[in-house]
Amino acid sequence: MARESDGRRGPRESRGPRFRMFAVAMFAVVVGAALAGVPLLAPATPAWAHAYLIGTTPADGATVDRVAEVVLDFDEELIDFGPDVDPSSVLVTDESGLHYETGCAVTVGPRISVPVALGEPGEYTASWRSVTIEGHVIRGDVEFSYAPPEFEIATAGAAEPRCDAAGAVGGAGGAAGTLGIVALGASALIAVGVASTMFVVRTRPPRPSWRRRRRGALPPPGSRRAARLERERARGKLERT
């Protein structure tokens, strides 16, 4: 004979929603930790970078007679926070270490450029640094020779770079730090959401279990037991009248 169903739940079923909410909260904690950890560790692991230098102007090892800017092209876009906070830097120096950049490096998509005014003929080095979309710091050097026409006026080099080695404001270190701050902010929001969820779960009054309902409490509305109880009450009223 089939047992009559009255809509009651067993002890395992009553713990289901709370367990699912706890599992979601723990998943949010794991995701938040991953978001916070990866950008913060990225500056220490430049070997993981996925952006590669694919071309330069002047080309590495080339000899040129005129250079107005140094251009670096990569195979994917780089981090760009705008002209006031460019994380990229390019320092152009001669063999004596004097600087010949006339402005700060500018990042547009996968390209970095810096204006220059070179001095005497000789060997020059463009030392560059930038930050990939993944937050990894990448750096390298491009060497070229400068052989201008005899009538070309040489520009005097500067002992200090026009922009600091970290870029306009903060540079690559600042970019990585900004990524870390953003990740920490996201993790903080996730932590607040997890704490709120756990507070609601812990403070919500527990639903009566099926054992409590068997000790005289009203059956769930719409169940067969509730319908039978209503019929018995109606029959009792008719007998009294």
C-alpha positions as CSV (number, residue, x, y, z in Angstrom):
1,M,0.0,0.0,0.0
2,A,1.4,3.4,-1.0
3,R,2.2,5.8,1.8
4,E,0.2,8.9,1.9
5,S,2.2,12.0,1.0
6,D,1.6,15.0,3.2
7,G,4.3,17.3,1.8
8,R,6.7,16.7,4.7
9,R,10.4,16.8,4.2
10,G,13.0,14.5,5.8
11,P,16.0,15.8,7.7
12,R,18.3,15.6,4.7
13,E,16.0,17.6,2.5
14,S,15.6,20.4,5.1
15,R,19.3,21.0,5.1
16,G,19.5,21.3,1.3
17,P,19.0,25.1,0.8
18,R,21.4,26.0,3.6
19,F,24.1,23.7,2.2
20,R,23.7,25.1,-1.3
21,M,24.1,28.7,0.1
22,F,27.2,27.7,2.0
23,A,28.7,26.1,-1.1
24,V,28.0,29.3,-3.2
25,A,29.6,31.4,-0.4
26,M,32.7,29.2,-0.4
27,F,33.0,29.3,-4.2
28,A,32.9,33.2,-4.0
29,V,35.7,33.1,-1.5
30,V,37.9,31.0,-3.8
31,V,37.2,33.2,-6.8
32,G,37.9,36.3,-4.8
33,A,41.2,34.9,-3.6
34,A,42.2,34.0,-7.2
35,L,41.3,37.5,-8.5
36,A,43.4,39.1,-5.7
37,G,46.4,36.8,-6.0
38,V,47.0,36.7,-9.8
39,P,47.5,40.4,-10.4
40,L,49.6,40.9,-7.3
41,L,51.9,38.1,-8.2
42,A,52.1,39.1,-11.9
43,P,54.9,41.8,-11.5
44,A,57.2,39.1,-10.0
45,T,56.7,36.8,-12.9
46,P,57.6,38.5,-16.2
47,A,58.3,35.2,-17.8
48,W,54.6,34.5,-17.9
49,A,53.9,37.5,-20.2
50,H,52.0,36.8,-23.4
51,A,52.8,40.0,-25.3
52,Y,55.9,39.9,-27.5
53,L,57.8,42.6,-29.4
54,I,57.3,42.0,-33.1
55,G,58.8,45.1,-34.7
56,T,60.7,48.3,-34.0
57,T,61.5,51.6,-35.7
58,P,64.5,51.9,-35.9
59,A,65.0,48.1,-36.3
60,D,67.3,46.4,-33.8
61,G,70.9,46.5,-35.2
62,A,70.0,49.0,-38.0
63,T,71.9,52.1,-39.0
64,V,69.8,55.2,-39.6
65,D,70.5,58.8,-40.7
66,R,67.4,60.4,-39.2
67,V,65.2,59.5,-36.2
68,A,62.3,61.5,-35.0
69,E,60.7,58.9,-32.7
70,V,61.3,55.3,-31.5
71,V,58.3,53.0,-32.2
72,L,57.8,49.6,-30.6
73,D,55.1,47.2,-32.0
74,F,53.7,44.2,-30.0
75,D,51.5,41.3,-30.9
76,E,48.7,42.3,-28.6
77,E,47.4,45.4,-26.8
78,L,49.1,46.8,-23.7
79,I,47.8,48.4,-20.6
80,D,46.9,52.1,-21.2
81,F,45.4,54.2,-18.4
82,G,45.5,57.4,-20.4
83,P,48.1,60.1,-21.2
84,D,48.6,61.1,-17.5
85,V,49.2,57.5,-16.2
86,D,51.0,55.6,-19.0
87,P,52.6,52.5,-17.5
88,S,55.0,52.3,-20.5
89,S,58.5,53.9,-20.6
90,V,61.2,54.2,-23.3
91,L,64.6,55.6,-22.5
92,V,66.9,56.4,-25.4
93,T,70.6,56.8,-24.4
94,D,73.9,57.0,-26.1
95,E,77.1,55.1,-25.1
96,S,77.9,57.7,-22.3
97,G,74.4,57.3,-20.8
98,L,73.0,60.7,-21.8
99,H,69.2,60.8,-22.6
100,Y,67.7,62.0,-25.9
101,E,63.9,61.5,-25.3
102,T,62.0,64.8,-25.8
103,G,58.8,63.5,-24.2
104,C,57.1,60.6,-22.4
105,A,56.3,57.3,-24.0
106,V,52.7,57.0,-25.3
107,T,50.8,53.7,-25.5
108,V,48.1,53.2,-28.1
109,G,46.8,49.6,-28.4
110,P,49.8,47.4,-29.2
111,R,52.2,50.3,-30.0
112,I,54.5,52.4,-27.8
113,S,56.2,55.5,-29.2
114,V,58.5,58.2,-27.8
115,P,59.8,61.3,-29.5
116,V,63.5,61.7,-29.7
117,A,66.2,64.2,-30.9
118,L,69.5,62.4,-31.2
119,G,73.0,63.9,-30.7
120,E,76.3,62.9,-32.1
121,P,76.8,59.9,-34.5
122,G,77.2,56.6,-32.7
123,E,75.5,53.8,-30.9
124,Y,72.1,54.3,-29.2
125,T,70.0,52.1,-27.0
126,A,66.2,52.3,-26.5
127,S,65.4,50.6,-23.1
128,W,61.7,49.9,-22.9
129,R,59.2,48.6,-20.3
130,S,55.5,48.1,-20.4
131,V,52.6,46.1,-18.8
132,T,50.5,43.5,-20.7
133,I,46.7,43.2,-20.5
134,E,47.3,40.3,-18.0
135,G,49.2,42.6,-15.7
136,H,52.7,41.2,-16.4
137,V,55.7,43.6,-16.7
138,I,57.7,43.2,-19.9
139,R,61.0,44.9,-20.8
140,G,63.8,44.8,-23.3
141,D,66.4,46.8,-25.3
142,V,66.7,47.9,-28.9
143,E,70.1,48.9,-30.2
144,F,70.8,50.9,-33.4
145,S,73.4,53.1,-34.9
146,Y,73.0,56.8,-35.8
147,A,74.9,58.2,-38.8
148,P,73.4,61.6,-39.7
149,P,74.4,63.8,-42.6
150,E,77.3,66.2,-42.0
151,F,75.2,69.3,-41.8
152,E,72.8,67.8,-39.2
153,I,72.9,69.7,-35.9
154,A,73.5,67.4,-32.9
155,T,71.2,67.7,-29.9
156,A,72.8,67.9,-26.5
157,G,71.9,64.9,-24.3
158,A,70.5,65.2,-20.8
159,A,71.8,63.6,-17.7
160,E,68.3,62.7,-16.5
161,P,65.4,61.3,-18.5
162,R,62.6,63.6,-19.6
163,C,60.2,61.3,-17.8
164,D,61.1,59.0,-15.0
165,A,62.0,55.4,-15.8
166,A,58.6,54.2,-14.6
167,G,56.6,56.3,-17.1
168,A,54.5,59.5,-16.7
169,V,53.0,58.9,-13.3
170,G,53.8,55.7,-11.5
171,G,54.6,53.7,-14.7
172,A,54.8,49.9,-14.8
173,G,55.0,49.6,-11.1
174,G,52.1,52.0,-10.7
175,A,50.1,50.0,-13.2
176,A,50.7,46.7,-11.4
177,G,49.9,48.5,-8.1
178,T,46.6,49.8,-9.6
179,L,45.7,46.3,-10.8
180,G,46.4,45.0,-7.3
181,I,44.2,47.7,-5.8
182,V,41.4,46.9,-8.2
183,A,41.7,43.2,-7.4
184,L,41.7,43.9,-3.7
185,G,38.6,46.1,-4.1
186,A,36.8,43.3,-6.0
187,S,37.8,40.8,-3.3
188,A,36.5,43.1,-0.6
189,L,33.1,43.4,-2.3
190,I,33.0,39.6,-2.7
191,A,33.9,39.2,1.0
192,V,31.1,41.6,2.0
193,G,28.6,39.6,-0.1
194,V,29.8,36.3,1.5
195,A,29.5,37.8,5.0
196,S,26.0,39.1,4.3
197,T,24.9,35.7,2.9
198,M,26.3,33.8,5.9
199,F,24.6,36.3,8.3
200,V,21.2,35.8,6.6
201,V,21.7,32.0,6.7
202,R,22.7,32.0,10.4
203,T,20.0,34.4,11.6
204,R,17.1,33.1,9.6
205,P,14.6,31.2,11.8
206,P,14.8,27.4,11.1
207,R,11.9,25.8,9.3
208,P,10.1,23.2,11.4
209,S,11.3,19.8,10.6
210,W,9.1,16.8,9.8
211,R,9.6,15.5,13.3
212,R,8.2,18.7,14.9
213,R,5.2,18.6,12.6
214,R,4.4,15.1,13.7
215,R,4.1,16.3,17.4
216,G,0.8,18.1,16.9
217,A,1.7,21.0,14.6
218,L,-0.6,21.8,11.7
219,P,0.2,19.9,8.4
220,P,1.4,21.9,5.4
221,P,-1.4,23.7,3.5
222,G,-2.6,21.8,0.5
223,S,-1.4,18.4,1.7
224,R,-3.8,15.4,2.0
225,R,-3.5,15.5,5.7
226,A,-4.6,19.1,5.8
227,A,-7.6,18.4,3.6
228,R,-8.6,15.4,5.7
229,L,-8.4,17.6,8.9
230,E,-10.6,20.2,7.3
231,R,-13.2,17.6,6.4
232,E,-13.2,16.3,10.0
233,R,-13.7,19.8,11.3
234,A,-16.6,20.4,8.9
235,R,-18.2,17.1,9.9
236,G,-17.9,18.0,13.6
237,K,-19.7,21.3,13.1
238,L,-22.6,19.5,11.3
239,E,-22.9,17.0,14.2
240,R,-23.1,19.8,16.8
241,T,-25.8,21.6,14.9
